[in-house]
Amino acid sequence: MNYAYNETSNEKPTALLEAFSDGVLAIIITVMVLELKIPQGSD
């Protein structure tokens, strides 16, 4: 995956920032899900 902006390319110059923010968001969501605790039921 090449996210570098190239003047001859039709890619947006914000592609690198978008990829970075997507990665950060994915990591945050993963950490939040891993921190969820399963409620203890009374059997």
Buried (B, 14 or more C-beta within 10 A) or exposed (E): EEEEEEEEEEEEEEBBEEEEEEEEEEEEEEEEEEEEEEEEEEE
